[in-house]
Amino acid sequence: MDGRASSWQTSDMQGTPIGITPSLAPIAGSLSGIHLGSIVSWFFFGLVFLIWALSTLAAIYHWLRYSYRSFMTLPMLILHAFVSYSLLMYTWSSMAG
């Protein structure tokens, strides 16, 4: 070794700590403002959204397939979409702030 510290070493030959290498500085700077709580909340938001989307698709399929031309099918689909969208936007607005 020629006396220079590699990028994976934490200190040089004299024991003084080496900072983040220049190639990793932009990544470390962008991650410093992210909190674990926001990551967890966005993860659960995405999980709930995925479950909602799948159950909505299943409900729409069954309503259209087995409703036997009921006059209530289309109004209930529209109501479901409106209420779901309202709740989604309410949740999303509280997470953004």
ABEGO torsion letter per residue (X at the ends): XAGBBBAABABBAAGBBBBBBAAAAAAAAAAAABBAAAAAAAAAAAAAAAAAAAAAAAAAAAAAAAAGGBAAAAAAAAAAAAAAAAAAAAAAAAAAX
